[in-house]
Amino acid sequence: MTDTVTDRFLRYVVIDTQSDPRSSTQPSTEKQKNLGRMLVQELLAIGLSDAHLDEHGYVYATIPSNVDKPVPVICFCSHMDTAPDFTGTDVKPKVVRNYGGGDIRLSGDPQQIIRVRDNPALRDQIGNDIITTDGTTLLGADDKAGIAEIITAAQILIANPDIKHGTIRLLFTTDEEIGRGVDKVDLAKLGAQFAYTVDGETAGHIEDETFSADSVEISLQGVAIHPGFAKGKMENAIKIAGEIIARLPKDMAPETTEGRDGFVHPTGVTGSMEKAILSFIVRDFSDDGLAAKEALLESIVKAVMTDYSGSTFTFEVKEQYRNMKTVLDRYPDIVDNAIEAVRRAGMLPVRGSIRGGTDGSRLSFMGLPCANIFAGGHAFHSPLEWISRQDMEKAVTTLVELAKIWQERA
């Protein structure tokens, strides 16, 4: 197979792999395995003889070492699922060739416009080929771009034995977008010492820091009674939920924060007069900051509930992931080698933080230290998602150089 990274990407994005947070299975949707089976066949075709799909939907494969000396085993990882935030069914990718600048109006929904003012990275794409949706679905560059880049780099390494490298494991996960991406990963079978998720944004960027993250579920038990006889008796759980949301600090929301600011974000409200459930995600770069935001949220709930003596609540916090920098600072070679790979691929390396998380956050605390490398996509989880062919090619070159560097420095 001699497919380019763009050929692969365009083939992968039309397969619906949306995950489902309401499902308790792994993978949460069987359709994720449709892409997994395709990837296994492609990996086998380029010579990765151990490529396989396991019962949880994960794809594993190995690029064997072609040197005699011991080299740390590294892993390249991306996820197959797309986010539940916007539909991923019937994706129709469009290619804007030789982009000349300016806003991009999407053909399937002319109200959807990729505006330069909202996407300043477009200013660096003049003359490049931009891949977008038609405006009716998300694209899936998060993270099918990473998959396409990893498999293309694997093909280059297999086809060019003069490029010296150690053993490289490939891992493609399910359900990353709903926080379960590595729940069932077999680290013993993977056998890697260090890893990289290829799941970042702008070309040249390397991230060694993520949010620390928890979810919070608040269950409200109100007092239900016939509305005709409710005076002084009814305590409407829906209204209690509304009061809690109304008291959230406006300067502590995703839409009002940036940089190293954390946030408290309501993600779901369901209920009736008798009972309501509020779902939140809480984010901060420090564990102390995370705990402070959760304490603030609980204090808001308690203050609201003082006006509802007949009602009760529960407040449940669940850990999602922690800031991977805590682990990565102990293994500086992981980021140093990535910085050198980006430099050799002709870019200025930019080291930064992710206002979010990756599979690498969890993997790092499971014993597999893992940084994040750019995949090139922008405006994730939306119909305005886009990526350029040239940035995907830069990612492929970065991965090939990274494989060489680990061998050289071993």
GIPE-V769463 format. One record per residue. N is the residue number from 0. PHI is phi as a letter, one per 20 degrees, with the letter a starting at -180 (* if undefined). PSI is psi in whole degrees, -180 to 180 (999 if undefined). D_FIRST is the distance of its C-alpha to the first C-alpha in Angstrom with 1 decimal. Layout:
BEGIN
N_PHI_PSI_D_FIRST ; N_PHI_PSI_D_FIRST
END
This chain:
BEGIN
0_*_134_0.0 ; 1_c_29_3.8 ; 2_f_144_5.8 ; 3_f_170_9.2 ; 4_f_-34_11.6 ; 5_f_-41_13.5 ; 6_g_-47_10.9 ; 7_f_-47_10.6 ; 8_g_-47_14.4 ; 9_f_-30_15.4 ; 10_f_-39_13.7 ; 11_f_-38_15.4 ; 12_f_-20_18.8 ; 13_e_-6_19.6 ; 14_e_121_19.8 ; 15_f_118_23.4 ; 16_c_27_23.7 ; 17_f_133_27.2 ; 18_e_166_29.3 ; 19_c_108_32.9 ; 20_f_-16_35.7 ; 21_e_-14_38.1 ; 22_e_146_36.1 ; 23_d_1_37.0 ; 24_e_167_34.0 ; 25_c_110_30.9 ; 26_f_162_28.6 ; 27_f_-21_31.1 ; 28_c_132_29.0 ; 29_f_-27_27.1 ; 30_f_-19_24.7 ; 31_f_-30_23.1 ; 32_f_-21_21.7 ; 33_f_-44_19.8 ; 34_f_-40_17.5 ; 35_g_-44_17.7 ; 36_f_-39_16.5 ; 37_f_-44_13.4 ; 38_f_-40_12.6 ; 39_g_-45_13.4 ; 40_f_-39_11.0 ; 41_f_-39_8.0 ; 42_f_-41_9.8 ; 43_f_-40_10.4 ; 44_f_-30_6.9 ; 45_e_1_6.4 ; 46_o_10_10.0 ; 47_e_90_12.5 ; 48_f_-18_14.7 ; 49_e_7_17.4 ; 50_g_133_15.7 ; 51_b_160_18.2 ; 52_d_127_20.1 ; 53_e_-179_23.9 ; 54_f_-18_26.8 ; 55_e_1_27.2 ; 56_n_0_23.8 ; 57_f_145_22.5 ; 58_d_127_19.1 ; 59_d_146_19.3 ; 60_a_163_16.9 ; 61_c_132_17.5 ; 62_e_110_16.1 ; 63_f_151_18.7 ; 64_f_147_21.1 ; 65_c_26_20.9 ; 66_c_158_24.6 ; 67_e_-28_27.9 ; 68_f_156_29.9 ; 69_f_131_30.0 ; 70_c_135_28.1 ; 71_g_138_28.5 ; 72_f_122_25.7 ; 73_d_159_24.4 ; 74_c_137_22.6 ; 75_d_128_20.4 ; 76_c_138_21.4 ; 77_b_165_21.0 ; 78_d_149_22.3 ; 79_e_-24_21.0 ; 80_e_156_24.3 ; 81_d_163_25.8 ; 82_f_148_29.5 ; 83_f_-7_32.3 ; 84_f_-32_34.0 ; 85_b_148_32.6 ; 86_g_141_30.8 ; 87_d_19_27.0 ; 88_e_133_27.3 ; 89_m_50_25.8 ; 90_f_132_24.2 ; 91_c_87_23.8 ; 92_f_144_22.1 ; 93_c_143_23.5 ; 94_d_119_22.4 ; 95_e_103_25.4 ; 96_e_142_24.3 ; 97_l_57_26.3 ; 98_g_128_28.6 ; 99_d_7_32.1 ; 100_o_169_33.9 ; 101_n_176_36.1 ; 102_f_154_35.7 ; 103_d_113_32.9 ; 104_e_130_34.3 ; 105_e_135_32.0 ; 106_f_-33_31.9 ; 107_f_-22_32.2 ; 108_b_94_35.3 ; 109_g_-14_37.1 ; 110_f_-16_39.0 ; 111_e_115_36.0 ; 112_c_126_35.8 ; 113_e_105_33.8 ; 114_e_139_36.7 ; 115_f_-35_36.5 ; 116_f_-29_39.7 ; 117_e_-14_37.9 ; 118_c_68_34.6 ; 119_g_-22_35.8 ; 120_f_-20_32.3 ; 121_f_-25_31.6 ; 122_f_-20_33.9 ; 123_e_7_31.3 ; 124_d_10_28.6 ; 125_g_128_30.3 ; 126_n_-9_27.8 ; 127_e_169_24.8 ; 128_e_117_22.7 ; 129_d_129_24.0 ; 130_d_128_22.4 ; 131_c_177_25.2 ; 132_e_-178_26.2 ; 133_e_6_28.5 ; 134_n_-3_31.3 ; 135_d_-9_31.6 ; 136_b_171_29.2 ; 137_f_171_27.8 ; 138_e_-45_24.3 ; 139_n_13_22.9 ; 140_g_-27_21.9 ; 141_e_92_24.0 ; 142_c_37_21.8 ; 143_f_-20_18.5 ; 144_f_-45_18.1 ; 145_f_-41_18.5 ; 146_f_-48_15.9 ; 147_f_-38_13.2 ; 148_f_-42_14.6 ; 149_f_-46_14.6 ; 150_f_-36_11.1 ; 151_f_-41_10.0 ; 152_f_-39_12.8 ; 153_f_-42_11.7 ; 154_f_-41_8.4 ; 155_f_-44_10.8 ; 156_f_-40_13.4 ; 157_f_-38_11.6 ; 158_e_-11_10.3 ; 159_c_80_13.8 ; 160_f_-12_16.5 ; 161_f_-16_19.2 ; 162_e_110_18.8 ; 163_e_136_21.3 ; 164_b_159_21.3 ; 165_e_-170_22.9 ; 166_f_134_21.7 ; 167_c_124_20.0 ; 168_e_142_20.1 ; 169_d_138_18.2 ; 170_c_122_20.3 ; 171_d_121_19.8 ; 172_d_165_23.2 ; 173_d_159_25.1 ; 174_m_24_28.3 ; 175_f_-38_28.4 ; 176_f_-16_30.0 ; 177_d_19_32.9 ; 178_n_13_33.5 ; 179_d_18_32.3 ; 180_g_-34_28.8 ; 181_d_17_29.6 ; 182_g_-36_32.4 ; 183_d_13_30.8 ; 184_f_134_28.5 ; 185_e_95_29.1 ; 186_f_-31_29.6 ; 187_f_-43_30.5 ; 188_f_-38_27.3 ; 189_f_-45_25.4 ; 190_m_27_27.4 ; 191_e_155_26.8 ; 192_e_-34_29.7 ; 193_b_160_28.7 ; 194_b_164_26.2 ; 195_c_125_25.0 ; 196_e_140_24.3 ; 197_d_83_22.2 ; 198_b_22_24.3 ; 199_e_-170_26.6 ; 200_d_-99_27.4 ; 201_f_139_28.2 ; 202_g_134_26.0 ; 203_n_-9_27.7 ; 204_e_141_29.4 ; 205_c_133_29.7 ; 206_d_132_31.9 ; 207_c_14_33.9 ; 208_b_138_36.3 ; 209_c_172_36.3 ; 210_f_157_39.1 ; 211_e_141_41.0 ; 212_c_138_40.9 ; 213_c_159_43.0 ; 214_d_151_43.5 ; 215_c_131_47.0 ; 216_d_125_48.3 ; 217_d_120_51.9 ; 218_d_126_53.6 ; 219_d_127_56.8 ; 220_d_108_59.5 ; 221_e_-166_61.9 ; 222_d_113_65.1 ; 223_e_139_64.8 ; 224_b_158_67.8 ; 225_g_129_68.8 ; 226_f_-22_68.7 ; 227_f_-15_72.2 ; 228_c_30_73.6 ; 229_e_-14_71.2 ; 230_g_126_73.5 ; 231_m_3_73.7 ; 232_c_-45_71.5 ; 233_f_139_68.0 ; 234_c_99_65.3 ; 235_f_115_62.2 ; 236_f_-31_59.0 ; 237_f_-42_57.1 ; 238_f_-35_59.6 ; 239_f_-44_59.4 ; 240_g_-42_55.7 ; 241_f_-38_56.2 ; 242_f_-39_58.7 ; 243_f_-47_56.4 ; 244_f_-40_53.7 ; 245_f_-26_56.3 ; 246_e_-2_57.4 ; 247_f_138_54.0 ; 248_f_127_54.3 ; 249_f_-22_52.8 ; 250_e_13_51.7 ; 251_c_36_49.7 ; 252_d_158_47.1 ; 253_g_-36_43.4 ; 254_f_-6_44.5 ; 255_c_8_47.2 ; 256_c_160_45.5 ; 257_b_178_43.1 ; 258_l_-123_42.3 ; 259_e_14_43.7 ; 260_f_139_45.7 ; 261_e_-176_45.1 ; 262_b_164_45.9 ; 263_d_123_47.1 ; 264_c_114_45.2 ; 265_f_130_46.2 ; 266_d_-10_43.2 ; 267_a_144_45.0 ; 268_c_123_48.4 ; 269_c_153_49.4 ; 270_q_-174_52.8 ; 271_b_-177_56.2 ; 272_g_-36_59.8 ; 273_e_-39_60.0 ; 274_b_139_56.8 ; 275_c_151_54.0 ; 276_c_129_51.0 ; 277_d_131_49.6 ; 278_d_135_46.2 ; 279_c_154_45.6 ; 280_d_142_43.1 ; 281_c_134_44.7 ; 282_c_142_43.0 ; 283_a_156_44.2 ; 284_e_-13_43.0 ; 285_c_150_45.8 ; 286_f_-35_46.8 ; 287_f_-42_50.4 ; 288_f_-37_49.5 ; 289_f_-48_47.7 ; 290_f_-37_50.7 ; 291_f_-39_53.0 ; 292_f_-37_51.2 ; 293_f_-38_51.3 ; 294_f_-39_55.0 ; 295_f_-45_55.6 ; 296_f_-43_53.9 ; 297_f_-36_56.0 ; 298_f_-34_59.1 ; 299_f_-44_58.4 ; 300_f_-47_58.2 ; 301_f_-39_61.4 ; 302_f_-42_63.2 ; 303_f_-42_62.3 ; 304_f_-17_63.3 ; 305_f_-22_66.8 ; 306_e_1_67.6 ; 307_c_80_66.6 ; 308_f_-23_68.8 ; 309_e_-4_67.9 ; 310_d_159_64.1 ; 311_c_167_61.9 ; 312_b_158_58.4 ; 313_c_152_55.8 ; 314_c_106_53.5 ; 315_d_124_50.4 ; 316_d_133_48.1 ; 317_c_130_44.7 ; 318_f_135_42.7 ; 319_d_-57_39.1 ; 320_a_169_37.9 ; 321_c_161_39.5 ; 322_f_116_39.0 ; 323_f_-12_36.4 ; 324_f_-32_38.2 ; 325_g_-39_40.8 ; 326_e_-47_38.3 ; 327_f_-28_36.1 ; 328_f_-20_39.3 ; 329_e_-10_39.7 ; 330_c_72_36.3 ; 331_f_-24_36.2 ; 332_f_-29_33.4 ; 333_g_-50_30.9 ; 334_f_-39_31.7 ; 335_g_-44_32.7 ; 336_f_-36_29.3 ; 337_f_-40_27.6 ; 338_f_-43_30.1 ; 339_f_-37_29.4 ; 340_f_-42_25.6 ; 341_f_-42_26.3 ; 342_f_-44_28.7 ; 343_f_-25_26.3 ; 344_e_5_23.8 ; 345_n_20_26.6 ; 346_c_162_28.3 ; 347_e_117_31.6 ; 348_f_139_31.3 ; 349_c_118_33.2 ; 350_e_131_34.3 ; 351_b_-167_35.5 ; 352_d_155_36.2 ; 353_d_126_34.6 ; 354_e_66_36.9 ; 355_r_-157_35.2 ; 356_b_166_33.4 ; 357_c_173_30.0 ; 358_g_-30_28.9 ; 359_f_-28_29.7 ; 360_f_-50_33.4 ; 361_f_-44_33.7 ; 362_g_-40_31.5 ; 363_g_-41_33.7 ; 364_e_-10_36.8 ; 365_e_-3_35.3 ; 366_o_5_34.9 ; 367_c_90_31.5 ; 368_g_132_32.3 ; 369_b_120_29.7 ; 370_e_175_29.6 ; 371_c_133_27.7 ; 372_d_149_25.4 ; 373_g_146_24.9 ; 374_d_-19_22.0 ; 375_o_-6_23.5 ; 376_e_163_24.7 ; 377_b_157_28.3 ; 378_l_47_30.8 ; 379_g_156_29.3 ; 380_m_24_30.5 ; 381_b_165_31.7 ; 382_f_-7_31.0 ; 383_e_12_31.2 ; 384_f_142_28.1 ; 385_b_162_25.9 ; 386_b_157_23.3 ; 387_d_149_22.2 ; 388_g_-44_18.8 ; 389_f_-37_20.4 ; 390_f_-35_21.6 ; 391_f_-40_18.2 ; 392_f_-36_17.0 ; 393_f_-37_20.2 ; 394_f_-41_19.5 ; 395_g_-47_16.1 ; 396_f_-40_18.2 ; 397_f_-42_21.0 ; 398_f_-41_19.1 ; 399_f_-45_17.9 ; 400_f_-37_21.5 ; 401_f_-41_22.9 ; 402_f_-41_21.2 ; 403_f_-42_22.7 ; 404_f_-43_26.0 ; 405_f_-37_26.6 ; 406_f_-44_26.1 ; 407_f_-38_28.4 ; 408_e_1_31.1 ; 409_f_999_31.1
END
